[in-house]
């Protein structure tokens, strides 16, 4: 390969990392907004046998937030 081809491939790869990096931030904001439903939605919290429980469907967002943070951290050096 010549140097121009290598440079073009390098720029495309760099652009891909930047897109992934900023997509991680957008995903993080999305899941934080969804997780806020735990506070704002009525009947989300229930008391079962004296223990406060929640609709566990919304708790999946905690895992997605952590994955978003991993994506951001992994691609930070390339952005």
C-alpha positions in Angstrom: 0.0 0.0 0.0 1.1 3.5 -0.6 1.2 6.3 2.0 -2.0 8.0 0.7 -4.0 4.8 1.1 -2.6 4.2 4.6 -3.4 7.8 5.5 -7.0 7.4 4.2 -7.5 4.2 6.1 -6.1 5.9 9.3 -8.5 8.9 8.9 -11.5 6.6 8.4 -10.6 4.6 11.5 -10.2 7.7 13.5 -13.6 9.0 12.4 -15.1 5.6 13.3 -13.6 5.9 16.8 -15.0 9.4 17.2 -18.5 8.3 16.1 -18.4 5.4 18.6 -17.1 7.8 21.4 -19.9 10.3 20.9 -22.5 7.5 20.4 -21.5 6.3 23.9 -22.4 9.7 25.3 -25.7 9.7 23.5 -26.5 6.2 24.8 -25.5 7.3 28.3 -27.9 10.3 28.2 -30.7 8.0 26.8 -30.4 5.5 29.6 -30.1 8.1 32.3 -33.3 9.7 31.0 -35.0 6.3 31.0 -33.7 5.5 34.5 -35.3 8.8 35.7 -38.7 7.1 35.2 -38.0 5.3 38.5 -38.4 8.6 40.3 -41.2 10.2 38.1 -43.5 7.4 37.2 -46.3 6.5 39.6 -46.6 2.8 40.9 -43.0 2.0 40.0 -42.1 1.2 43.6 -44.0 -1.4 45.6 -43.6 -2.8 49.1 -43.4 -6.6 49.2 -43.0 -8.2 52.6 -41.8 -4.9 54.0 -39.1 -4.5 51.3 -39.2 -1.7 48.8 -39.0 -3.2 45.3 -39.2 -1.7 41.8 -40.2 -2.6 38.3 -37.1 -4.6 37.3 -37.5 -3.8 33.7 -36.2 -0.3 34.3 -33.2 -1.6 36.3 -31.7 -3.0 33.1 -30.7 0.6 32.3 -28.1 0.4 35.1 -26.3 -2.3 33.0 -26.7 -0.3 29.8 -25.2 2.8 31.6 -22.2 0.8 32.6 -21.7 -0.5 29.0 -22.0 3.1 27.7 -19.3 4.2 30.1 -17.1 1.3 29.0 -17.6 2.4 25.3 -16.7 6.0 26.2 -13.7 5.0 28.2 -12.4 2.5 25.6 -12.6 5.0 22.8 -11.5 8.1 24.7 -7.9 7.8 23.5 -8.9 7.8 19.9 -11.4 10.7 19.9 
